Amino acid sequence: MGELATQQDKYVTFKSGNEYFALKIEYVNEIIVFQEITEIPESEDFIKGLINLRGKIIPVIDVRVRFKQEPMEYNDRTCIIVINVKDMVVGLIVEKVAEVVEISQEDILPPPSATIGHEEKTQNKYVYGIGKVGEEVKLLLDPDKLLKDEELIILEQATEETAEEGEE
């Protein structure tokens, strides 16, 4: 029982633009260094392509592009957070992984209302709450919302096709 409770409040935090985001650790398989990506033709701009992770082909998406932030050059701090979303393994390219933090339920606030003026901030669509960590605030990501079902289907097809090509 003890371990489950500790896992539950743990989040992997990462930086994207000027914000820090947090992802429940239960979604995270591993964090890997940035590696070469095979592009998928005609995919959404935030879907950067596919990587080969120990023989398993997984799609990777650029979190900054997904959030409509300025795209950035990848460098040696760039990481890929490998997560499970809706029975699929997906890599999230982030500019840097910060730390694993504990955020208890009482430190989680509902997200601010999505409209600022009349402009909706895109990233709020993916944020289900605000986690307070000491004096800092982390935006809690809902990984299921990062990808719409139709995008997942496209990615699944792309990964299957690539996997089949590899078997020939």
C-alpha positions in Angstrom: 0.0 0.0 0.0 2.8 2.4 0.9 4.3 2.4 -2.5 1.1 3.0 -4.3 0.4 6.1 -2.3 3.9 7.5 -3.0 3.6 6.8 -6.8 0.2 8.5 -6.9 1.4 12.0 -5.9 4.6 11.9 -7.9 5.0 13.9 -11.1 7.8 14.3 -13.7 8.2 18.0 -14.4 9.6 19.5 -17.6 10.1 22.9 -19.0 8.4 24.1 -22.2 8.8 27.7 -23.1 8.4 29.7 -19.9 6.2 27.2 -18.2 6.8 24.1 -16.1 4.5 21.2 -16.8 4.0 18.1 -14.7 3.0 14.7 -15.8 1.8 12.0 -13.4 4.6 9.5 -13.0 2.3 6.6 -13.6 2.1 7.6 -17.3 5.8 7.8 -17.7 7.7 4.7 -18.9 11.2 6.3 -19.2 13.1 9.4 -20.1 15.6 9.0 -22.9 18.1 11.3 -24.6 17.1 12.9 -27.8 17.7 10.7 -30.8 17.3 10.6 -34.5 13.7 10.9 -35.7 12.2 9.4 -38.9 9.7 11.8 -40.3 6.2 10.8 -41.2 5.0 12.4 -44.4 1.8 14.5 -44.2 1.5 14.3 -40.5 0.5 17.2 -38.2 3.4 19.7 -37.6 3.7 18.7 -33.9 4.1 15.0 -34.8 7.8 15.0 -35.4 8.0 11.4 -36.6 9.1 8.0 -35.3 12.0 6.7 -33.2 13.2 3.2 -32.8 13.4 2.4 -29.1 15.1 -0.9 -28.6 13.4 -2.3 -31.6 10.0 -0.8 -30.8 8.8 2.0 -33.2 7.2 4.8 -31.3 5.8 8.2 -32.5 7.2 11.4 -31.0 5.5 14.7 -30.7 7.0 18.1 -30.0 5.3 19.5 -26.9 6.2 23.1 -27.7 4.7 22.9 -31.2 1.6 21.2 -29.7 1.2 24.0 -27.3 1.6 26.6 -30.1 4.8 27.9 -28.4 7.8 29.0 -30.4 9.5 25.9 -31.8 13.1 25.4 -30.6 16.3 23.9 -31.8 17.0 20.5 -30.2 20.2 20.4 -28.1 21.9 18.2 -25.6 19.3 19.1 -22.9 16.4 18.0 -25.2 14.8 14.8 -23.8 12.1 12.5 -24.9 9.6 11.4 -22.2 8.2 8.1 -23.2 4.6 7.8 -21.9 1.6 5.6 -22.2 -1.5 7.2 -23.6 -4.7 5.3 -24.4 -2.9 1.9 -24.8 -0.2 3.5 -27.0 3.4 4.4 -26.3 4.3 7.9 -27.4 7.4 10.1 -26.9 7.1 13.7 -25.9 10.0 15.9 -27.0 10.6 18.4 -24.2 13.4 21.0 -23.9 14.5 19.7 -20.6 13.3 17.5 -17.8 13.4 19.3 -14.5 12.8 16.9 -11.6 10.4 14.5 -10.0 8.2 16.3 -7.5 5.5 15.3 -5.1 2.2 17.2 -5.4 -0.5 16.2 -3.0 -4.2 16.4 -3.9 -4.7 19.5 -1.6 -2.0 21.4 -3.5 -3.8 21.0 -6.8 -6.1 23.8 -8.0 -8.4 23.9 -10.9 -6.9 25.5 -14.0 -7.6 29.2 -14.6 -10.4 29.9 -17.0 -9.3 29.3 -20.5 -10.1 32.7 -21.9 -7.8 35.6 -21.5 -9.5 38.5 -23.2 -11.1 36.6 -26.0 -8.0 34.7 -26.8 -8.0 31.1 -25.7 -4.6 29.8 -24.6 -4.1 26.5 -26.4 -2.1 24.8 -23.7 -5.0 25.1 -21.2 -6.9 22.5 -23.2 -4.3 20.0 -22.1 -4.0 21.2 -18.5 -6.4 19.8 -15.9 -5.0 21.5 -12.9 -2.3 23.7 -11.3 0.1 22.0 -8.9 1.7 24.1 -6.2 5.2 23.1 -5.3 6.6 25.4 -2.7 6.5 28.8 -4.3 6.3 27.5 -7.8 3.4 26.4 -10.0 3.4 23.5 -12.3 0.8 23.0 -15.0 -0.6 19.5 -14.7 -0.9 17.8 -18.1 -3.6 15.4 -19.1 -1.7 13.2 -21.6 -4.9 11.8 -23.0 -5.8 15.2 -24.3 -2.4 15.7 -26.0 -3.5 13.5 -28.8 -7.0 13.3 -30.3 -8.3 9.9 -31.1 -8.0 10.5 -34.9 -4.4 11.5 -34.4 -3.7 8.4 -32.4 -5.2 6.3 -35.2 -2.9 7.9 -37.8 0.1 7.4 -35.6 -0.8 3.8 -34.9 -1.1 3.2 -38.7 2.3 4.9 -39.3 4.0 2.9 -36.6 2.5 -0.4 -37.9 3.6 0.4 -41.5 7.1 1.2 -40.4 7.3 -1.9 -38.2 6.2 -4.0 -41.2 8.8 -2.4 -43.5 11.4 -3.4 -40.9 10.3 -7.0 -41.0 10.8 -7.5 -44.8 
